[in-house]
Amino acid sequence: MSASDQEEMKISIIIVTYNAMPWIDRCIGSVYGEPRTTVIVIDNHSTDGTVERVKTRFPHCIVFENKTNLGFGQANNTGIKYAMEQGCDYVYLLNQDAWVEPDALQTMTSVHLRHPEFGIISPVQTDAAHSKAENFLCRYLPTLKSFTEDTLLGRTKDIYEVKFCPAAHWLIPRRCIEEVGMFSPVFVHYAEDANFIQRAKFHGWKVGFVPSASAIHDRGSRKTGYIHRRFASQLQLLKHASNVCRPLWFNILHIFLYYTLLPFYLLYMYICKWTGRDVKHYYFHVAPIGLVIRELMHNRKRTIK
């Protein structure tokens, strides 16, 4: 593809917001006015003035106002659908508590043109203090070893394949969305990114990060601990049950485990509330079994290329 073709490519930047006032200026400000971009904000019924701030500070943003909190996946789907209808070439998913460094978008699109087999591309994501990177690279020793060796020897590659990267910063080419679809309605909060990656890999797409592009994901206010791990384990079962990259017997086993253990998770949630533990930051979602099975069967059908 020529340089002139690249200059004409359109990127739709989708930001899902919910009470985003602590970050919204820096988040949108990092991409607002970038060439060939459209910023689409999907607000999940904020009550802190986020929508008013966006409309006043960034008048050229396209804003969708939901009457309820639809969750990360469904709200992003609204923006993705609109972006596709407007003829975008890429979608860039940007968390409300995240922002990109200068030239990151240009760098990632240029890398994708040289490596079109990648369906999800991420920059290097660090915390706000630039003191540590997101742990998605460190989880996978072969990638970490290769990246470390290449960096020390001065032969860093354009892009490195990884098994997973968080959806705080995702560049997705149009063709990947056309083949894979959007986020699954099975997942309301959390794990929707892991499910999308599973489906993308099932269709033959790769996931990677670009070391020459950098971005911030400000996770400093996130709470973790014992309660978080319990709710995360419930989502792990649901994620495995929906994994189209695994054999069908594996999915059936985890569907059985998920619905067998649901009563115990519900009981645990109510005990936490009764004892005064704060569980409002953890989203417990009972996925209808019919929806899980329907989505699994639909996603196991490969798109004919």
Contacts in CASP RR format, 6 or more apart in sequence:
PFRMAT RR
TARGET T0000
AUTHOR 0000-0000-0000
METHOD contacts of the structure
MODEL  1
MSASDQEEMKISIIIVTYNAMPWIDRCIGSVYGEPRTTVIVIDNHSTDGT
VERVKTRFPHCIVFENKTNLGFGQANNTGIKYAMEQGCDYVYLLNQDAWV
EPDALQTMTSVHLRHPEFGIISPVQTDAAHSKAENFLCRYLPTLKSFTED
TLLGRTKDIYEVKFCPAAHWLIPRRCIEEVGMFSPVFVHYAEDANFIQRA
KFHGWKVGFVPSASAIHDRGSRKTGYIHRRFASQLQLLKHASNVCRPLWF
NILHIFLYYTLLPFYLLYMYICKWTGRDVKHYYFHVAPIGLVIRELMHNR
KRTIK
1 113 0 8 1.000
6 109 0 8 1.000
6 110 0 8 1.000
6 113 0 8 1.000
7 35 0 8 1.000
7 36 0 8 1.000
8 36 0 8 1.000
9 36 0 8 1.000
9 89 0 8 1.000
9 90 0 8 1.000
9 109 0 8 1.000
10 36 0 8 1.000
10 37 0 8 1.000
10 38 0 8 1.000
10 86 0 8 1.000
10 87 0 8 1.000
10 88 0 8 1.000
10 89 0 8 1.000
10 90 0 8 1.000
11 34 0 8 1.000
11 36 0 8 1.000
11 37 0 8 1.000
11 38 0 8 1.000
11 88 0 8 1.000
11 89 0 8 1.000
11 90 0 8 1.000
11 91 0 8 1.000
11 92 0 8 1.000
11 105 0 8 1.000
11 109 0 8 1.000
11 171 0 8 1.000
12 37 0 8 1.000
12 38 0 8 1.000
12 40 0 8 1.000
12 79 0 8 1.000
12 80 0 8 1.000
12 82 0 8 1.000
12 83 0 8 1.000
12 86 0 8 1.000
12 88 0 8 1.000
12 90 0 8 1.000
12 91 0 8 1.000
12 92 0 8 1.000
13 31 0 8 1.000
13 34 0 8 1.000
13 37 0 8 1.000
13 38 0 8 1.000
13 39 0 8 1.000
13 40 0 8 1.000
13 92 0 8 1.000
13 94 0 8 1.000
14 40 0 8 1.000
14 42 0 8 1.000
14 76 0 8 1.000
14 79 0 8 1.000
14 80 0 8 1.000
14 83 0 8 1.000
14 91 0 8 1.000
14 92 0 8 1.000
14 93 0 8 1.000
14 94 0 8 1.000
15 27 0 8 1.000
15 28 0 8 1.000
15 39 0 8 1.000
15 40 0 8 1.000
15 41 0 8 1.000
15 42 0 8 1.000
15 94 0 8 1.000
15 95 0 8 1.000
15 96 0 8 1.000
16 42 0 8 1.000
16 43 0 8 1.000
16 44 0 8 1.000
16 71 0 8 1.000
16 72 0 8 1.000
16 73 0 8 1.000
16 75 0 8 1.000
16 76 0 8 1.000
16 95 0 8 1.000
16 96 0 8 1.000
17 24 0 8 1.000
17 41 0 8 1.000
17 42 0 8 1.000
17 43 0 8 1.000
17 44 0 8 1.000
17 46 0 8 1.000
17 50 0 8 1.000
17 51 0 8 1.000
17 54 0 8 1.000
17 96 0 8 1.000
18 43 0 8 1.000
18 44 0 8 1.000
18 45 0 8 1.000
18 46 0 8 1.000
18 50 0 8 1.000
18 69 0 8 1.000
18 71 0 8 1.000
18 96 0 8 1.000
19 46 0 8 1.000
19 47 0 8 1.000
19 48 0 8 1.000
19 50 0 8 1.000
20 27 0 8 1.000
20 46 0 8 1.000
20 48 0 8 1.000
20 50 0 8 1.000
20 96 0 8 1.000
20 97 0 8 1.000
21 48 0 8 1.000
21 49 0 8 1.000
21 50 0 8 1.000
21 53 0 8 1.000
22 97 0 8 1.000
23 96 0 8 1.000
23 97 0 8 1.000
23 98 0 8 1.000
23 99 0 8 1.000
23 218 0 8 1.000
24 50 0 8 1.000
24 53 0 8 1.000
24 54 0 8 1.000
24 57 0 8 1.000
24 96 0 8 1.000
25 53 0 8 1.000
25 57 0 8 1.000
26 99 0 8 1.000
27 94 0 8 1.000
27 95 0 8 1.000
27 96 0 8 1.000
27 97 0 8 1.000
27 98 0 8 1.000
27 99 0 8 1.000
28 39 0 8 1.000
28 41 0 8 1.000
28 54 0 8 1.000
28 57 0 8 1.000
28 58 0 8 1.000
28 61 0 8 1.000
29 58 0 8 1.000
29 99 0 8 1.000
30 99 0 8 1.000
30 100 0 8 1.000
30 101 0 8 1.000
31 37 0 8 1.000
31 39 0 8 1.000
31 92 0 8 1.000
31 94 0 8 1.000
31 99 0 8 1.000
31 100 0 8 1.000
31 105 0 8 1.000
32 39 0 8 1.000
32 58 0 8 1.000
32 60 0 8 1.000
32 61 0 8 1.000
33 39 0 8 1.000
33 60 0 8 1.000
34 105 0 8 1.000
37 92 0 8 1.000
37 105 0 8 1.000
38 62 0 8 1.000
38 83 0 8 1.000
38 86 0 8 1.000
38 88 0 8 1.000
39 58 0 8 1.000
39 60 0 8 1.000
39 61 0 8 1.000
39 62 0 8 1.000
40 61 0 8 1.000
40 62 0 8 1.000
40 63 0 8 1.000
40 64 0 8 1.000
40 79 0 8 1.000
40 82 0 8 1.000
40 83 0 8 1.000
41 51 0 8 1.000
41 54 0 8 1.000
41 61 0 8 1.000
41 62 0 8 1.000
41 63 0 8 1.000
41 64 0 8 1.000
42 64 0 8 1.000
42 66 0 8 1.000
42 75 0 8 1.000
42 76 0 8 1.000
42 78 0 8 1.000
42 79 0 8 1.000
43 50 0 8 1.000
43 51 0 8 1.000
43 54 0 8 1.000
43 63 0 8 1.000
43 64 0 8 1.000
43 65 0 8 1.000
43 66 0 8 1.000
44 66 0 8 1.000
44 68 0 8 1.000
44 69 0 8 1.000
44 70 0 8 1.000
44 71 0 8 1.000
44 75 0 8 1.000
45 65 0 8 1.000
45 66 0 8 1.000
45 67 0 8 1.000
45 68 0 8 1.000
45 69 0 8 1.000
51 63 0 8 1.000
51 65 0 8 1.000
54 61 0 8 1.000
54 63 0 8 1.000
55 61 0 8 1.000
55 63 0 8 1.000
62 82 0 8 1.000
64 78 0 8 1.000
64 79 0 8 1.000
64 82 0 8 1.000
66 75 0 8 1.000
66 78 0 8 1.000
70 78 0 8 1.000
71 188 0 8 1.000
71 189 0 8 1.000
72 167 0 8 1.000
72 183 0 8 1.000
72 188 0 8 1.000
72 189 0 8 1.000
72 190 0 8 1.000
72 192 0 8 1.000
73 182 0 8 1.000
73 183 0 8 1.000
73 187 0 8 1.000
73 188 0 8 1.000
73 192 0 8 1.000
74 183 0 8 1.000
74 185 0 8 1.000
74 188 0 8 1.000
76 93 0 8 1.000
76 182 0 8 1.000
76 183 0 8 1.000
77 182 0 8 1.000
77 183 0 8 1.000
80 91 0 8 1.000
80 177 0 8 1.000
80 182 0 8 1.000
81 182 0 8 1.000
83 91 0 8 1.000
84 91 0 8 1.000
84 174 0 8 1.000
84 177 0 8 1.000
84 178 0 8 1.000
87 174 0 8 1.000
88 174 0 8 1.000
89 173 0 8 1.000
89 174 0 8 1.000
90 109 0 8 1.000
90 112 0 8 1.000
90 171 0 8 1.000
90 172 0 8 1.000
90 173 0 8 1.000
90 174 0 8 1.000
91 170 0 8 1.000
91 171 0 8 1.000
91 172 0 8 1.000
91 174 0 8 1.000
91 177 0 8 1.000
92 105 0 8 1.000
92 169 0 8 1.000
92 170 0 8 1.000
92 171 0 8 1.000
92 172 0 8 1.000
93 167 0 8 1.000
93 168 0 8 1.000
93 169 0 8 1.000
93 170 0 8 1.000
93 172 0 8 1.000
94 100 0 8 1.000
94 168 0 8 1.000
94 169 0 8 1.000
95 167 0 8 1.000
95 168 0 8 1.000
95 169 0 8 1.000
95 217 0 8 1.000
97 168 0 8 1.000
97 217 0 8 1.000
97 218 0 8 1.000
97 219 0 8 1.000
97 221 0 8 1.000
98 125 0 8 1.000
98 168 0 8 1.000
98 169 0 8 1.000
98 215 0 8 1.000
98 216 0 8 1.000
98 217 0 8 1.000
98 218 0 8 1.000
99 215 0 8 1.000
99 216 0 8 1.000
100 123 0 8 1.000
100 169 0 8 1.000
100 214 0 8 1.000
100 215 0 8 1.000
100 216 0 8 1.000
101 123 0 8 1.000
101 213 0 8 1.000
101 214 0 8 1.000
101 215 0 8 1.000
101 216 0 8 1.000
103 213 0 8 1.000
104 123 0 8 1.000
104 213 0 8 1.000
104 214 0 8 1.000
104 215 0 8 1.000
105 171 0 8 1.000
105 213 0 8 1.000
107 123 0 8 1.000
107 210 0 8 1.000
107 212 0 8 1.000
107 213 0 8 1.000
108 121 0 8 1.000
108 123 0 8 1.000
108 171 0 8 1.000
108 210 0 8 1.000
108 213 0 8 1.000
109 171 0 8 1.000
111 121 0 8 1.000
111 158 0 8 1.000
111 159 0 8 1.000
111 210 0 8 1.000
111 212 0 8 1.000
111 213 0 8 1.000
112 118 0 8 1.000
112 119 0 8 1.000
112 121 0 8 1.000
112 171 0 8 1.000
112 173 0 8 1.000
114 158 0 8 1.000
115 158 0 8 1.000
115 159 0 8 1.000
116 173 0 8 1.000
117 204 0 8 1.000
117 205 0 8 1.000
117 206 0 8 1.000
118 159 0 8 1.000
118 161 0 8 1.000
118 205 0 8 1.000
118 206 0 8 1.000
118 207 0 8 1.000
118 208 0 8 1.000
119 172 0 8 1.000
119 173 0 8 1.000
119 176 0 8 1.000
119 200 0 8 1.000
119 205 0 8 1.000
119 206 0 8 1.000
119 207 0 8 1.000
120 165 0 8 1.000
120 170 0 8 1.000
120 171 0 8 1.000
120 172 0 8 1.000
120 176 0 8 1.000
120 196 0 8 1.000
120 197 0 8 1.000
120 200 0 8 1.000
120 205 0 8 1.000
120 206 0 8 1.000
120 207 0 8 1.000
120 208 0 8 1.000
121 159 0 8 1.000
121 170 0 8 1.000
121 171 0 8 1.000
121 172 0 8 1.000
121 207 0 8 1.000
121 208 0 8 1.000
121 209 0 8 1.000
121 210 0 8 1.000
122 136 0 8 1.000
122 165 0 8 1.000
122 166 0 8 1.000
122 169 0 8 1.000
122 170 0 8 1.000
122 171 0 8 1.000
122 207 0 8 1.000
122 208 0 8 1.000
122 209 0 8 1.000
122 210 0 8 1.000
123 169 0 8 1.000
123 209 0 8 1.000
123 210 0 8 1.000
123 213 0 8 1.000
123 214 0 8 1.000
123 215 0 8 1.000
124 133 0 8 1.000
124 209 0 8 1.000
124 210 0 8 1.000
124 211 0 8 1.000
124 213 0 8 1.000
124 214 0 8 1.000
124 215 0 8 1.000
125 133 0 8 1.000
125 134 0 8 1.000
125 136 0 8 1.000
125 165 0 8 1.000
125 166 0 8 1.000
125 168 0 8 1.000
125 169 0 8 1.000
125 215 0 8 1.000
125 216 0 8 1.000
125 217 0 8 1.000
126 132 0 8 1.000
126 133 0 8 1.000
126 134 0 8 1.000
126 214 0 8 1.000
126 215 0 8 1.000
126 216 0 8 1.000
126 217 0 8 1.000
127 133 0 8 1.000
127 216 0 8 1.000
127 217 0 8 1.000
127 218 0 8 1.000
127 219 0 8 1.000
127 220 0 8 1.000
128 216 0 8 1.000
128 218 0 8 1.000
128 220 0 8 1.000
130 216 0 8 1.000
134 165 0 8 1.000
134 166 0 8 1.000
134 168 0 8 1.000
134 217 0 8 1.000
136 162 0 8 1.000
136 164 0 8 1.000
136 165 0 8 1.000
136 166 0 8 1.000
136 209 0 8 1.000
137 143 0 8 1.000
137 144 0 8 1.000
137 147 0 8 1.000
137 160 0 8 1.000
137 162 0 8 1.000
137 209 0 8 1.000
138 144 0 8 1.000
139 163 0 8 1.000
139 164 0 8 1.000
140 162 0 8 1.000
140 163 0 8 1.000
143 160 0 8 1.000
143 161 0 8 1.000
143 162 0 8 1.000
146 160 0 8 1.000
147 156 0 8 1.000
147 160 0 8 1.000
147 211 0 8 1.000
150 156 0 8 1.000
150 157 0 8 1.000
151 211 0 8 1.000
156 211 0 8 1.000
156 212 0 8 1.000
157 211 0 8 1.000
158 210 0 8 1.000
158 212 0 8 1.000
159 208 0 8 1.000
159 209 0 8 1.000
159 210 0 8 1.000
159 211 0 8 1.000
160 208 0 8 1.000
160 209 0 8 1.000
160 211 0 8 1.000
161 206 0 8 1.000
161 207 0 8 1.000
161 208 0 8 1.000
162 207 0 8 1.000
162 208 0 8 1.000
162 209 0 8 1.000
163 197 0 8 1.000
163 207 0 8 1.000
164 193 0 8 1.000
164 194 0 8 1.000
164 197 0 8 1.000
164 207 0 8 1.000
165 207 0 8 1.000
165 208 0 8 1.000
165 209 0 8 1.000
166 193 0 8 1.000
166 217 0 8 1.000
167 192 0 8 1.000
167 193 0 8 1.000
167 196 0 8 1.000
168 215 0 8 1.000
168 217 0 8 1.000
169 215 0 8 1.000
169 217 0 8 1.000
170 193 0 8 1.000
176 200 0 8 1.000
176 203 0 8 1.000
176 205 0 8 1.000
179 203 0 8 1.000
179 205 0 8 1.000
179 303 0 8 1.000
179 305 0 8 1.000
180 196 0 8 1.000
180 199 0 8 1.000
180 200 0 8 1.000
180 203 0 8 1.000
180 205 0 8 1.000
180 303 0 8 1.000
181 199 0 8 1.000
183 192 0 8 1.000
183 195 0 8 1.000
183 196 0 8 1.000
184 192 0 8 1.000
184 195 0 8 1.000
184 196 0 8 1.000
184 199 0 8 1.000
184 242 0 8 1.000
184 295 0 8 1.000
184 299 0 8 1.000
185 291 0 8 1.000
185 295 0 8 1.000
186 195 0 8 1.000
186 238 0 8 1.000
186 242 0 8 1.000
186 287 0 8 1.000
186 291 0 8 1.000
186 292 0 8 1.000
186 295 0 8 1.000
187 195 0 8 1.000
187 235 0 8 1.000
187 238 0 8 1.000
187 239 0 8 1.000
187 285 0 8 1.000
187 287 0 8 1.000
188 283 0 8 1.000
188 285 0 8 1.000
189 283 0 8 1.000
189 285 0 8 1.000
190 232 0 8 1.000
190 235 0 8 1.000
190 283 0 8 1.000
191 235 0 8 1.000
191 236 0 8 1.000
191 238 0 8 1.000
191 239 0 8 1.000
194 239 0 8 1.000
195 239 0 8 1.000
195 242 0 8 1.000
195 243 0 8 1.000
197 207 0 8 1.000
198 239 0 8 1.000
198 242 0 8 1.000
198 243 0 8 1.000
198 244 0 8 1.000
198 245 0 8 1.000
199 244 0 8 1.000
199 299 0 8 1.000
200 207 0 8 1.000
201 207 0 8 1.000
201 245 0 8 1.000
202 244 0 8 1.000
202 245 0 8 1.000
202 299 0 8 1.000
202 300 0 8 1.000
202 302 0 8 1.000
203 302 0 8 1.000
203 303 0 8 1.000
223 278 0 8 1.000
223 281 0 8 1.000
227 272 0 8 1.000
227 277 0 8 1.000
227 278 0 8 1.000
227 279 0 8 1.000
227 282 0 8 1.000
228 282 0 8 1.000
230 265 0 8 1.000
230 268 0 8 1.000
231 265 0 8 1.000
231 269 0 8 1.000
231 279 0 8 1.000
231 282 0 8 1.000
231 283 0 8 1.000
231 284 0 8 1.000
234 258 0 8 1.000
234 261 0 8 1.000
234 262 0 8 1.000
234 265 0 8 1.000
234 284 0 8 1.000
237 254 0 8 1.000
237 257 0 8 1.000
237 258 0 8 1.000
237 261 0 8 1.000
238 254 0 8 1.000
238 258 0 8 1.000
238 287 0 8 1.000
238 292 0 8 1.000
240 246 0 8 1.000
240 250 0 8 1.000
240 251 0 8 1.000
240 254 0 8 1.000
241 251 0 8 1.000
241 254 0 8 1.000
241 255 0 8 1.000
241 257 0 8 1.000
241 258 0 8 1.000
241 292 0 8 1.000
241 296 0 8 1.000
242 251 0 8 1.000
242 292 0 8 1.000
242 295 0 8 1.000
242 296 0 8 1.000
242 299 0 8 1.000
243 250 0 8 1.000
243 251 0 8 1.000
243 254 0 8 1.000
244 251 0 8 1.000
244 296 0 8 1.000
244 299 0 8 1.000
244 300 0 8 1.000
248 300 0 8 1.000
251 296 0 8 1.000
255 289 0 8 1.000
255 292 0 8 1.000
255 293 0 8 1.000
258 287 0 8 1.000
258 292 0 8 1.000
259 289 0 8 1.000
262 286 0 8 1.000
265 284 0 8 1.000
266 284 0 8 1.000
266 286 0 8 1.000
269 279 0 8 1.000
269 284 0 8 1.000
272 279 0 8 1.000
273 279 0 8 1.000
END
